[in-house]
Amino acid sequence: MSRKKNNQAPKPTGKQIRKALIDIDQTPIDLAKAMGVSAYYIREIYAERRAAREMRKKIAAYLAAQYRRNGYPVPNWATIKKEQTA
């Protein structure tokens, strides 16, 4: 079996995550606790050393909820479209 590689950069990028945390006044440790992972794992995602596509989707959803909770407009990258099933 061959797997198709997804050549798109994972969203959100490390830079977008860092900016979002600054915007909502949270730390990487807060994000790690909310995601149930270690701060080291979050740093690996920040540095783009881990693709972690599913975790990035969870992070995007969490950050979008925090933006809404604080009354800020949600960035485009934080809006994850659900895949349609046929």
PDB file of N, CA, C and O in Angstrom, chain B, residues numbered from 101:
ATOM      1  N   MET B 101       0.835  -1.180   0.000  1.00  0.00           N
ATOM      2  CA  MET B 101       0.000   0.000   0.000  1.00  0.00           C
ATOM      3  C   MET B 101       0.876   1.238   0.000  1.00  0.00           C
ATOM      4  O   MET B 101       1.856   1.339   0.738  1.00  0.00           O
ATOM      5  N   SER B 102       0.499   2.157  -0.835  1.00  0.00           N
ATOM      6  CA  SER B 102       1.234   3.422  -0.820  1.00  0.00           C
ATOM      7  C   SER B 102       0.357   4.497  -0.207  1.00  0.00           C
ATOM      8  O   SER B 102      -0.864   4.501  -0.367  1.00  0.00           O
ATOM      9  N   ARG B 103       0.990   5.376   0.473  1.00  0.00           N
ATOM     10  CA  ARG B 103       0.275   6.485   1.099  1.00  0.00           C
ATOM     11  C   ARG B 103       0.594   7.755   0.345  1.00  0.00           C
ATOM     12  O   ARG B 103       1.740   7.997  -0.033  1.00  0.00           O
ATOM     13  N   LYS B 104      -0.414   8.555   0.133  1.00  0.00           N
ATOM     14  CA  LYS B 104      -0.186   9.842  -0.495  1.00  0.00           C
ATOM     15  C   LYS B 104       0.348  10.794   0.556  1.00  0.00           C
ATOM     16  O   LYS B 104      -0.173  10.872   1.669  1.00  0.00           O
ATOM     17  N   LYS B 105       1.383  11.507   0.193  1.00  0.00           N
ATOM     18  CA  LYS B 105       1.932  12.493   1.116  1.00  0.00           C
ATOM     19  C   LYS B 105       1.193  13.799   0.943  1.00  0.00           C
ATOM     20  O   LYS B 105       0.919  14.232  -0.176  1.00  0.00           O
ATOM     21  N   ASN B 106       0.879  14.410   2.041  1.00  0.00           N
ATOM     22  CA  ASN B 106       0.251  15.716   2.015  1.00  0.00           C
ATOM     23  C   ASN B 106       1.366  16.754   2.087  1.00  0.00           C
ATOM     24  O   ASN B 106       1.998  16.930   3.128  1.00  0.00           O
ATOM     25  N   ASN B 107       1.599  17.438   0.969  1.00  0.00           N
ATOM     26  CA  ASN B 107       2.696  18.393   0.909  1.00  0.00           C
ATOM     27  C   ASN B 107       2.364  19.745   1.507  1.00  0.00           C
ATOM     28  O   ASN B 107       3.228  20.619   1.572  1.00  0.00           O
ATOM     29  N   GLN B 108       1.136  19.934   1.942  1.00  0.00           N
ATOM     30  CA  GLN B 108       0.772  21.208   2.541  1.00  0.00           C
ATOM     31  C   GLN B 108       1.390  21.320   3.926  1.00  0.00           C
ATOM     32  O   GLN B 108       1.535  20.336   4.652  1.00  0.00           O
ATOM     33  N   ALA B 109       1.746  22.540   4.264  1.00  0.00           N
ATOM     34  CA  ALA B 109       2.259  22.789   5.606  1.00  0.00           C
ATOM     35  C   ALA B 109       1.133  22.590   6.610  1.00  0.00           C
ATOM     36  O   ALA B 109       0.000  22.995   6.352  1.00  0.00           O
ATOM     37  N   PRO B 110       1.428  21.969   7.755  1.00  0.00           N
ATOM     38  CA  PRO B 110       0.382  21.776   8.756  1.00  0.00           C
ATOM     39  C   PRO B 110      -0.088  23.115   9.303  1.00  0.00           C
ATOM     40  O   PRO B 110       0.707  24.040   9.472  1.00  0.00           O
ATOM     41  N   LYS B 111      -1.369  23.212   9.573  1.00  0.00           N
ATOM     42  CA  LYS B 111      -1.944  24.443  10.117  1.00  0.00           C
ATOM     43  C   LYS B 111      -2.463  24.162  11.502  1.00  0.00           C
ATOM     44  O   LYS B 111      -2.991  23.070  11.708  1.00  0.00           O
ATOM     45  N   PRO B 112      -2.365  25.013  12.432  1.00  0.00           N
ATOM     46  CA  PRO B 112      -1.633  26.266  12.402  1.00  0.00           C
ATOM     47  C   PRO B 112      -0.133  26.039  12.535  1.00  0.00           C
ATOM     48  O   PRO B 112       0.308  25.031  13.088  1.00  0.00           O
ATOM     49  N   THR B 113       0.627  26.968  12.032  1.00  0.00           N
ATOM     50  CA  THR B 113       2.080  26.880  12.144  1.00  0.00           C
ATOM     51  C   THR B 113       2.498  27.249  13.567  1.00  0.00           C
ATOM     52  O   THR B 113       1.706  27.780  14.345  1.00  0.00           O
ATOM     53  N   GLY B 114       3.739  26.961  13.883  1.00  0.00           N
ATOM     54  CA  GLY B 114       4.255  27.309  15.210  1.00  0.00           C
ATOM     55  C   GLY B 114       4.158  28.799  15.472  1.00  0.00           C
ATOM     56  O   GLY B 114       3.809  29.224  16.573  1.00  0.00           O
ATOM     57  N   LYS B 115       4.465  29.585  14.466  1.00  0.00           N
ATOM     58  CA  LYS B 115       4.411  31.043  14.605  1.00  0.00           C
ATOM     59  C   LYS B 115       2.979  31.516  14.886  1.00  0.00           C
ATOM     60  O   LYS B 115       2.767  32.410  15.705  1.00  0.00           O
ATOM     61  N   GLN B 116       2.005  30.913  14.205  1.00  0.00           N
ATOM     62  CA  GLN B 116       0.605  31.283  14.426  1.00  0.00           C
ATOM     63  C   GLN B 116       0.153  30.897  15.832  1.00  0.00           C
ATOM     64  O   GLN B 116      -0.595  31.636  16.472  1.00  0.00           O
ATOM     65  N   ILE B 117       0.603  29.750  16.304  1.00  0.00           N
ATOM     66  CA  ILE B 117       0.245  29.327  17.661  1.00  0.00           C
ATOM     67  C   ILE B 117       0.826  30.295  18.687  1.00  0.00           C
ATOM     68  O   ILE B 117       0.131  30.713  19.613  1.00  0.00           O
ATOM     69  N   ARG B 118       2.090  30.648  18.525  1.00  0.00           N
ATOM     70  CA  ARG B 118       2.729  31.583  19.465  1.00  0.00           C
ATOM     71  C   ARG B 118       1.995  32.920  19.499  1.00  0.00           C
ATOM     72  O   ARG B 118       1.735  33.460  20.575  1.00  0.00           O
ATOM     73  N   LYS B 119       1.659  33.455  18.321  1.00  0.00           N
ATOM     74  CA  LYS B 119       0.955  34.731  18.248  1.00  0.00           C
ATOM     75  C   LYS B 119      -0.420  34.623  18.907  1.00  0.00           C
ATOM     76  O   LYS B 119      -0.840  35.525  19.631  1.00  0.00           O
ATOM     77  N   ALA B 120      -1.110  33.525  18.655  1.00  0.00           N
ATOM     78  CA  ALA B 120      -2.437  33.333  19.249  1.00  0.00           C
ATOM     79  C   ALA B 120      -2.353  33.303  20.768  1.00  0.00           C
ATOM     80  O   ALA B 120      -3.197  33.888  21.448  1.00  0.00           O
ATOM     81  N   LEU B 121      -1.353  32.632  21.301  1.00  0.00           N
ATOM     82  CA  LEU B 121      -1.209  32.579  22.759  1.00  0.00           C
ATOM     83  C   LEU B 121      -0.949  33.959  23.336  1.00  0.00           C
ATOM     84  O   LEU B 121      -1.446  34.292  24.412  1.00  0.00           O
ATOM     85  N   ILE B 122      -0.176  34.757  22.628  1.00  0.00           N
ATOM     86  CA  ILE B 122       0.053  36.135  23.075  1.00  0.00           C
ATOM     87  C   ILE B 122      -1.254  36.910  23.028  1.00  0.00           C
ATOM     88  O   ILE B 122      -1.583  37.639  23.963  1.00  0.00           O
ATOM     89  N   ASP B 123      -2.004  36.753  21.933  1.00  0.00           N
ATOM     90  CA  ASP B 123      -3.283  37.458  21.772  1.00  0.00           C
ATOM     91  C   ASP B 123      -4.260  37.149  22.898  1.00  0.00           C
ATOM     92  O   ASP B 123      -4.952  38.039  23.393  1.00  0.00           O
ATOM     93  N   ILE B 124      -4.313  35.877  23.301  1.00  0.00           N
ATOM     94  CA  ILE B 124      -5.293  35.489  24.321  1.00  0.00           C
ATOM     95  C   ILE B 124      -4.685  35.448  25.726  1.00  0.00           C
ATOM     96  O   ILE B 124      -5.320  34.991  26.676  1.00  0.00           O
ATOM     97  N   ASP B 125      -3.440  35.935  25.840  1.00  0.00           N
ATOM     98  CA  ASP B 125      -2.764  36.053  27.126  1.00  0.00           C
ATOM     99  C   ASP B 125      -2.632  34.711  27.846  1.00  0.00           C
ATOM    100  O   ASP B 125      -2.982  34.579  29.019  1.00  0.00           O
ATOM    101  N   GLN B 126      -2.118  33.718  27.111  1.00  0.00           N
ATOM    102  CA  GLN B 126      -1.836  32.415  27.696  1.00  0.00           C
ATOM    103  C   GLN B 126      -0.396  32.030  27.392  1.00  0.00           C
ATOM    104  O   GLN B 126       0.252  32.613  26.523  1.00  0.00           O
ATOM    105  N   THR B 127       0.079  31.055  28.114  1.00  0.00           N
ATOM    106  CA  THR B 127       1.450  30.579  27.935  1.00  0.00           C
ATOM    107  C   THR B 127       1.428  29.216  27.252  1.00  0.00           C
ATOM    108  O   THR B 127       0.384  28.568  27.182  1.00  0.00           O
ATOM    109  N   PRO B 128       2.585  28.783  26.749  1.00  0.00           N
ATOM    110  CA  PRO B 128       2.658  27.439  26.192  1.00  0.00           C
ATOM    111  C   PRO B 128       2.323  26.363  27.225  1.00  0.00           C
ATOM    112  O   PRO B 128       1.802  25.303  26.878  1.00  0.00           O
ATOM    113  N   ILE B 129       2.617  26.635  28.466  1.00  0.00           N
ATOM    114  CA  ILE B 129       2.287  25.675  29.519  1.00  0.00           C
ATOM    115  C   ILE B 129       0.776  25.564  29.678  1.00  0.00           C
ATOM    116  O   ILE B 129       0.258  24.468  29.889  1.00  0.00           O
ATOM    117  N   ASP B 130       0.060  26.688  29.580  1.00  0.00           N
ATOM    118  CA  ASP B 130      -1.403  26.659  29.628  1.00  0.00           C
ATOM    119  C   ASP B 130      -1.950  25.805  28.484  1.00  0.00           C
ATOM    120  O   ASP B 130      -2.867  25.005  28.670  1.00  0.00           O
ATOM    121  N   LEU B 131      -1.367  25.993  27.296  1.00  0.00           N
ATOM    122  CA  LEU B 131      -1.803  25.230  26.126  1.00  0.00           C
ATOM    123  C   LEU B 131      -1.518  23.744  26.320  1.00  0.00           C
ATOM    124  O   LEU B 131      -2.360  22.901  26.010  1.00  0.00           O
ATOM    125  N   ALA B 132      -0.342  23.427  26.829  1.00  0.00           N
ATOM    126  CA  ALA B 132       0.020  22.024  27.061  1.00  0.00           C
ATOM    127  C   ALA B 132      -0.957  21.370  28.043  1.00  0.00           C
ATOM    128  O   ALA B 132      -1.396  20.240  27.825  1.00  0.00           O
ATOM    129  N   LYS B 133      -1.290  22.072  29.111  1.00  0.00           N
ATOM    130  CA  LYS B 133      -2.247  21.533  30.083  1.00  0.00           C
ATOM    131  C   LYS B 133      -3.614  21.324  29.454  1.00  0.00           C
ATOM    132  O   LYS B 133      -4.265  20.308  29.695  1.00  0.00           O
ATOM    133  N   ALA B 134      -4.050  22.287  28.646  1.00  0.00           N
ATOM    134  CA  ALA B 134      -5.364  22.184  28.000  1.00  0.00           C
ATOM    135  C   ALA B 134      -5.410  21.021  27.006  1.00  0.00           C
ATOM    136  O   ALA B 134      -6.453  20.388  26.836  1.00  0.00           O
ATOM    137  N   MET B 135      -4.282  20.742  26.352  1.00  0.00           N
ATOM    138  CA  MET B 135      -4.226  19.675  25.353  1.00  0.00           C
ATOM    139  C   MET B 135      -3.891  18.318  25.968  1.00  0.00           C
ATOM    140  O   MET B 135      -4.020  17.283  25.315  1.00  0.00           O
ATOM    141  N   GLY B 136      -3.463  18.331  27.224  1.00  0.00           N
ATOM    142  CA  GLY B 136      -3.112  17.080  27.892  1.00  0.00           C
ATOM    143  C   GLY B 136      -1.794  16.495  27.412  1.00  0.00           C
ATOM    144  O   GLY B 136      -1.609  15.278  27.398  1.00  0.00           O
ATOM    145  N   VAL B 137      -0.880  17.378  27.019  1.00  0.00           N
ATOM    146  CA  VAL B 137       0.444  16.937  26.561  1.00  0.00           C
ATOM    147  C   VAL B 137       1.507  17.704  27.341  1.00  0.00           C
ATOM    148  O   VAL B 137       1.196  18.591  28.136  1.00  0.00           O
ATOM    149  N   SER B 138       2.752  17.350  27.102  1.00  0.00           N
ATOM    150  CA  SER B 138       3.835  18.028  27.808  1.00  0.00           C
ATOM    151  C   SER B 138       4.188  19.346  27.126  1.00  0.00           C
ATOM    152  O   SER B 138       3.898  19.552  25.947  1.00  0.00           O
ATOM    153  N   ALA B 139       4.808  20.216  27.879  1.00  0.00           N
ATOM    154  CA  ALA B 139       5.272  21.490  27.332  1.00  0.00           C
ATOM    155  C   ALA B 139       6.353  21.235  26.280  1.00  0.00           C
ATOM    156  O   ALA B 139       6.483  21.995  25.320  1.00  0.00           O
ATOM    157  N   TYR B 140       7.122  20.169  26.463  1.00  0.00           N
ATOM    158  CA  TYR B 140       8.149  19.806  25.488  1.00  0.00           C
ATOM    159  C   TYR B 140       7.508  19.513  24.129  1.00  0.00           C
ATOM    160  O   TYR B 140       8.011  19.950  23.094  1.00  0.00           O
ATOM    161  N   TYR B 141       6.419  18.786  24.136  1.00  0.00           N
ATOM    162  CA  TYR B 141       5.718  18.441  22.889  1.00  0.00           C
ATOM    163  C   TYR B 141       5.221  19.713  22.194  1.00  0.00           C
ATOM    164  O   TYR B 141       5.316  19.831  20.972  1.00  0.00           O
ATOM    165  N   ILE B 142       4.700  20.648  22.958  1.00  0.00           N
ATOM    166  CA  ILE B 142       4.252  21.924  22.383  1.00  0.00           C
ATOM    167  C   ILE B 142       5.450  22.662  21.788  1.00  0.00           C
ATOM    168  O   ILE B 142       5.335  23.236  20.705  1.00  0.00           O
ATOM    169  N   ARG B 143       6.581  22.661  22.463  1.00  0.00           N
ATOM    170  CA  ARG B 143       7.787  23.308  21.922  1.00  0.00           C
ATOM    171  C   ARG B 143       8.239  22.658  20.622  1.00  0.00           C
ATOM    172  O   ARG B 143       8.708  23.344  19.715  1.00  0.00           O
ATOM    173  N   GLU B 144       8.101  21.345  20.527  1.00  0.00           N
ATOM    174  CA  GLU B 144       8.451  20.637  19.293  1.00  0.00           C
ATOM    175  C   GLU B 144       7.534  21.067  18.137  1.00  0.00           C
ATOM    176  O   GLU B 144       7.979  21.196  16.997  1.00  0.00           O
ATOM    177  N   ILE B 145       6.276  21.283  18.443  1.00  0.00           N
ATOM    178  CA  ILE B 145       5.333  21.752  17.424  1.00  0.00           C
ATOM    179  C   ILE B 145       5.678  23.184  17.032  1.00  0.00           C
ATOM    180  O   ILE B 145       5.676  23.520  15.848  1.00  0.00           O
ATOM    181  N   TYR B 146       5.971  24.021  18.007  1.00  0.00           N
ATOM    182  CA  TYR B 146       6.391  25.410  17.754  1.00  0.00           C
ATOM    183  C   TYR B 146       7.553  25.471  16.770  1.00  0.00           C
ATOM    184  O   TYR B 146       7.552  26.254  15.820  1.00  0.00           O
ATOM    185  N   ALA B 147       8.533  24.627  17.025  1.00  0.00           N
ATOM    186  CA  ALA B 147       9.771  24.657  16.248  1.00  0.00           C
ATOM    187  C   ALA B 147       9.626  23.945  14.906  1.00  0.00           C
ATOM    188  O   ALA B 147      10.590  23.845  14.148  1.00  0.00           O
ATOM    189  N   GLU B 148       8.435  23.456  14.615  1.00  0.00           N
ATOM    190  CA  GLU B 148       8.148  22.755  13.362  1.00  0.00           C
ATOM    191  C   GLU B 148       8.962  21.467  13.233  1.00  0.00           C
ATOM    192  O   GLU B 148       9.255  21.023  12.122  1.00  0.00           O
ATOM    193  N   ARG B 149       9.325  20.868  14.369  1.00  0.00           N
ATOM    194  CA  ARG B 149      10.034  19.594  14.335  1.00  0.00           C
ATOM    195  C   ARG B 149       9.069  18.418  14.312  1.00  0.00           C
ATOM    196  O   ARG B 149       9.465  17.279  14.063  1.00  0.00           O
ATOM    197  N   ARG B 150       7.806  18.705  14.574  1.00  0.00           N
ATOM    198  CA  ARG B 150       6.771  17.667  14.534  1.00  0.00           C
ATOM    199  C   ARG B 150       5.618  18.165  13.680  1.00  0.00           C
ATOM    200  O   ARG B 150       5.148  19.291  13.839  1.00  0.00           O
ATOM    201  N   ALA B 151       5.173  17.311  12.778  1.00  0.00           N
ATOM    202  CA  ALA B 151       4.024  17.680  11.949  1.00  0.00           C
ATOM    203  C   ALA B 151       2.766  17.696  12.828  1.00  0.00           C
ATOM    204  O   ALA B 151       2.024  18.678  12.833  1.00  0.00           O
ATOM    205  N   ALA B 152       2.533  16.620  13.561  1.00  0.00           N
ATOM    206  CA  ALA B 152       1.435  16.528  14.540  1.00  0.00           C
ATOM    207  C   ALA B 152       0.139  17.138  14.005  1.00  0.00           C
ATOM    208  O   ALA B 152      -0.467  17.987  14.659  1.00  0.00           O
ATOM    209  N   ARG B 153      -0.279  16.707  12.830  1.00  0.00           N
ATOM    210  CA  ARG B 153      -1.438  17.304  12.164  1.00  0.00           C
ATOM    211  C   ARG B 153      -2.714  17.234  13.008  1.00  0.00           C
ATOM    212  O   ARG B 153      -3.458  18.211  13.090  1.00  0.00           O
ATOM    213  N   GLU B 154      -2.962  16.101  13.625  1.00  0.00           N
ATOM    214  CA  GLU B 154      -4.184  15.974  14.434  1.00  0.00           C
ATOM    215  C   GLU B 154      -4.118  16.862  15.675  1.00  0.00           C
ATOM    216  O   GLU B 154      -5.115  17.471  16.060  1.00  0.00           O
ATOM    217  N   MET B 155      -2.944  16.933  16.298  1.00  0.00           N
ATOM    218  CA  MET B 155      -2.789  17.801  17.471  1.00  0.00           C
ATOM    219  C   MET B 155      -2.952  19.255  17.060  1.00  0.00           C
ATOM    220  O   MET B 155      -3.548  20.038  17.799  1.00  0.00           O
ATOM    221  N   ARG B 156      -2.437  19.630  15.902  1.00  0.00           N
ATOM    222  CA  ARG B 156      -2.590  21.001  15.425  1.00  0.00           C
ATOM    223  C   ARG B 156      -4.053  21.344  15.197  1.00  0.00           C
ATOM    224  O   ARG B 156      -4.469  22.477  15.437  1.00  0.00           O
ATOM    225  N   LYS B 157      -4.835  20.376  14.737  1.00  0.00           N
ATOM    226  CA  LYS B 157      -6.279  20.605  14.559  1.00  0.00           C
ATOM    227  C   LYS B 157      -6.938  20.857  15.919  1.00  0.00           C
ATOM    228  O   LYS B 157      -7.782  21.742  16.059  1.00  0.00           O
ATOM    229  N   LYS B 158      -6.538  20.066  16.913  1.00  0.00           N
ATOM    230  CA  LYS B 158      -7.079  20.252  18.265  1.00  0.00           C
ATOM    231  C   LYS B 158      -6.662  21.609  18.834  1.00  0.00           C
ATOM    232  O   LYS B 158      -7.456  22.302  19.470  1.00  0.00           O
ATOM    233  N   ILE B 159      -5.419  21.967  18.595  1.00  0.00           N
ATOM    234  CA  ILE B 159      -4.922  23.262  19.069  1.00  0.00           C
ATOM    235  C   ILE B 159      -5.694  24.387  18.392  1.00  0.00           C
ATOM    236  O   ILE B 159      -6.080  25.356  19.045  1.00  0.00           O
ATOM    237  N   ALA B 160      -5.923  24.265  17.086  1.00  0.00           N
ATOM    238  CA  ALA B 160      -6.672  25.293  16.352  1.00  0.00           C
ATOM    239  C   ALA B 160      -8.078  25.444  16.924  1.00  0.00           C
ATOM    240  O   ALA B 160      -8.560  26.563  17.105  1.00  0.00           O
ATOM    241  N   ALA B 161      -8.734  24.328  17.206  1.00  0.00           N
ATOM    242  CA  ALA B 161     -10.087  24.385  17.766  1.00  0.00           C
ATOM    243  C   ALA B 161     -10.074  25.042  19.148  1.00  0.00           C
ATOM    244  O   ALA B 161     -10.937  25.863  19.462  1.00  0.00           O
ATOM    245  N   TYR B 162      -9.090  24.674  19.967  1.00  0.00           N
ATOM    246  CA  TYR B 162      -8.968  25.261  21.301  1.00  0.00           C
ATOM    247  C   TYR B 162      -8.733  26.769  21.212  1.00  0.00           C
ATOM    248  O   TYR B 162      -9.381  27.549  21.909  1.00  0.00           O
ATOM    249  N   LEU B 163      -7.805  27.166  20.352  1.00  0.00           N
ATOM    250  CA  LEU B 163      -7.492  28.591  20.225  1.00  0.00           C
ATOM    251  C   LEU B 163      -8.670  29.373  19.666  1.00  0.00           C
ATOM    252  O   LEU B 163      -8.918  30.503  20.086  1.00  0.00           O
ATOM    253  N   ALA B 164      -9.399  28.783  18.721  1.00  0.00           N
ATOM    254  CA  ALA B 164     -10.590  29.451  18.174  1.00  0.00           C
ATOM    255  C   ALA B 164     -11.614  29.680  19.284  1.00  0.00           C
ATOM    256  O   ALA B 164     -12.224  30.747  19.362  1.00  0.00           O
ATOM    257  N   ALA B 165     -11.799  28.681  20.137  1.00  0.00           N
ATOM    258  CA  ALA B 165     -12.745  28.824  21.254  1.00  0.00           C
ATOM    259  C   ALA B 165     -12.284  29.921  22.212  1.00  0.00           C
ATOM    260  O   ALA B 165     -13.102  30.685  22.726  1.00  0.00           O
ATOM    261  N   GLN B 166     -10.980  29.998  22.450  1.00  0.00           N
ATOM    262  CA  GLN B 166     -10.458  31.038  23.342  1.00  0.00           C
ATOM    263  C   GLN B 166     -10.614  32.433  22.733  1.00  0.00           C
ATOM    264  O   GLN B 166     -10.933  33.392  23.435  1.00  0.00           O
ATOM    265  N   TYR B 167     -10.388  32.534  21.432  1.00  0.00           N
ATOM    266  CA  TYR B 167     -10.608  33.817  20.757  1.00  0.00           C
ATOM    267  C   TYR B 167     -12.065  34.246  20.933  1.00  0.00           C
ATOM    268  O   TYR B 167     -12.342  35.388  21.299  1.00  0.00           O
ATOM    269  N   ARG B 168     -12.996  33.320  20.670  1.00  0.00           N
ATOM    270  CA  ARG B 168     -14.430  33.649  20.800  1.00  0.00           C
ATOM    271  C   ARG B 168     -14.761  34.031  22.240  1.00  0.00           C
ATOM    272  O   ARG B 168     -15.492  34.992  22.481  1.00  0.00           O
ATOM    273  N   ARG B 169     -14.225  33.283  23.185  1.00  0.00           N
ATOM    274  CA  ARG B 169     -14.495  33.531  24.600  1.00  0.00           C
ATOM    275  C   ARG B 169     -14.041  34.929  25.021  1.00  0.00           C
ATOM    276  O   ARG B 169     -14.681  35.580  25.847  1.00  0.00           O
ATOM    277  N   ASN B 170     -12.930  35.378  24.442  1.00  0.00           N
ATOM    278  CA  ASN B 170     -12.397  36.701  24.760  1.00  0.00           C
ATOM    279  C   ASN B 170     -12.973  37.804  23.882  1.00  0.00           C
ATOM    280  O   ASN B 170     -12.634  38.976  24.046  1.00  0.00           O
ATOM    281  N   GLY B 171     -13.846  37.427  22.949  1.00  0.00           N
ATOM    282  CA  GLY B 171     -14.488  38.422  22.094  1.00  0.00           C
ATOM    283  C   GLY B 171     -13.632  38.913  20.946  1.00  0.00           C
ATOM    284  O   GLY B 171     -13.888  39.983  20.393  1.00  0.00           O
ATOM    285  N   TYR B 172     -12.608  38.136  20.578  1.00  0.00           N
ATOM    286  CA  TYR B 172     -11.727  38.510  19.471  1.00  0.00           C
ATOM    287  C   TYR B 172     -12.174  37.815  18.192  1.00  0.00           C
ATOM    288  O   TYR B 172     -12.762  36.736  18.252  1.00  0.00           O
ATOM    289  N   PRO B 173     -11.904  38.415  17.035  1.00  0.00           N
ATOM    290  CA  PRO B 173     -12.207  37.716  15.781  1.00  0.00           C
ATOM    291  C   PRO B 173     -11.288  36.497  15.624  1.00  0.00           C
ATOM    292  O   PRO B 173     -10.103  36.551  15.952  1.00  0.00           O
ATOM    293  N   VAL B 174     -11.849  35.421  15.127  1.00  0.00           N
ATOM    294  CA  VAL B 174     -11.095  34.181  14.975  1.00  0.00           C
ATOM    295  C   VAL B 174     -10.313  34.225  13.661  1.00  0.00           C
ATOM    296  O   VAL B 174     -10.891  34.504  12.610  1.00  0.00           O
ATOM    297  N   PRO B 175      -9.000  33.953  13.708  1.00  0.00           N
ATOM    298  CA  PRO B 175      -8.200  33.949  12.477  1.00  0.00           C
ATOM    299  C   PRO B 175      -8.659  32.853  11.513  1.00  0.00           C
ATOM    300  O   PRO B 175      -9.256  31.860  11.930  1.00  0.00           O
ATOM    301  N   ASN B 176      -8.378  33.040  10.233  1.00  0.00           N
ATOM    302  CA  ASN B 176      -8.776  32.062   9.215  1.00  0.00           C
ATOM    303  C   ASN B 176      -8.156  30.694   9.463  1.00  0.00           C
ATOM    304  O   ASN B 176      -8.811  29.673   9.250  1.00  0.00           O
ATOM    305  N   TRP B 177      -6.916  30.657   9.905  1.00  0.00           N
ATOM    306  CA  TRP B 177      -6.263  29.371  10.111  1.00  0.00           C
ATOM    307  C   TRP B 177      -6.911  28.572  11.228  1.00  0.00           C
ATOM    308  O   TRP B 177      -6.771  27.350  11.271  1.00  0.00           O
ATOM    309  N   ALA B 178      -7.612  29.232  12.124  1.00  0.00           N
ATOM    310  CA  ALA B 178      -8.230  28.539  13.257  1.00  0.00           C
ATOM    311  C   ALA B 178      -9.571  27.922  12.895  1.00  0.00           C
ATOM    312  O   ALA B 178     -10.155  27.192  13.696  1.00  0.00           O
ATOM    313  N   THR B 179     -10.062  28.207  11.702  1.00  0.00           N
ATOM    314  CA  THR B 179     -11.330  27.641  11.263  1.00  0.00           C
ATOM    315  C   THR B 179     -11.033  26.363  10.498  1.00  0.00           C
ATOM    316  O   THR B 179     -10.617  26.407   9.340  1.00  0.00           O
ATOM    317  N   ILE B 180     -11.243  25.239  11.137  1.00  0.00           N
ATOM    318  CA  ILE B 180     -10.973  23.936  10.529  1.00  0.00           C
ATOM    319  C   ILE B 180     -12.245  23.449   9.877  1.00  0.00           C
ATOM    320  O   ILE B 180     -13.277  23.298  10.530  1.00  0.00           O
ATOM    321  N   LYS B 181     -12.161  23.204   8.574  1.00  0.00           N
ATOM    322  CA  LYS B 181     -13.322  22.689   7.856  1.00  0.00           C
ATOM    323  C   LYS B 181     -13.422  21.199   8.076  1.00  0.00           C
ATOM    324  O   LYS B 181     -12.426  20.481   7.982  1.00  0.00           O
ATOM    325  N   LYS B 182     -14.621  20.732   8.368  1.00  0.00           N
ATOM    326  CA  LYS B 182     -14.829  19.308   8.556  1.00  0.00           C
ATOM    327  C   LYS B 182     -14.807  18.615   7.203  1.00  0.00           C
ATOM    328  O   LYS B 182     -15.348  19.122   6.221  1.00  0.00           O
ATOM    329  N   GLU B 183     -14.178  17.460   7.168  1.00  0.00           N
ATOM    330  CA  GLU B 183     -14.107  16.719   5.930  1.00  0.00           C
ATOM    331  C   GLU B 183     -15.471  16.096   5.666  1.00  0.00           C
ATOM    332  O   GLU B 183     -16.115  15.559   6.567  1.00  0.00           O
ATOM    333  N   GLN B 184     -15.889  16.180   4.423  1.00  0.00           N
ATOM    334  CA  GLN B 184     -17.174  15.607   4.047  1.00  0.00           C
ATOM    335  C   GLN B 184     -16.990  14.126   3.780  1.00  0.00           C
ATOM    336  O   GLN B 184     -16.027  13.707   3.138  1.00  0.00           O
ATOM    337  N   THR B 185     -17.916  13.356   4.276  1.00  0.00           N
ATOM    338  CA  THR B 185     -17.868  11.922   4.027  1.00  0.00           C
ATOM    339  C   THR B 185     -18.934  11.576   3.022  1.00  0.00           C
ATOM    340  O   THR B 185     -20.042  12.112   3.066  1.00  0.00           O
ATOM    341  N   ALA B 186     -18.605  10.691   2.125  1.00  0.00           N
ATOM    342  CA  ALA B 186     -19.555  10.312   1.063  1.00  0.00           C
ATOM    343  C   ALA B 186     -20.171   8.983   1.365  1.00  0.00           C
ATOM    344  O   ALA B 186     -20.994   8.494   0.591  1.00  0.00           O
TER     345      ALA B 186
END
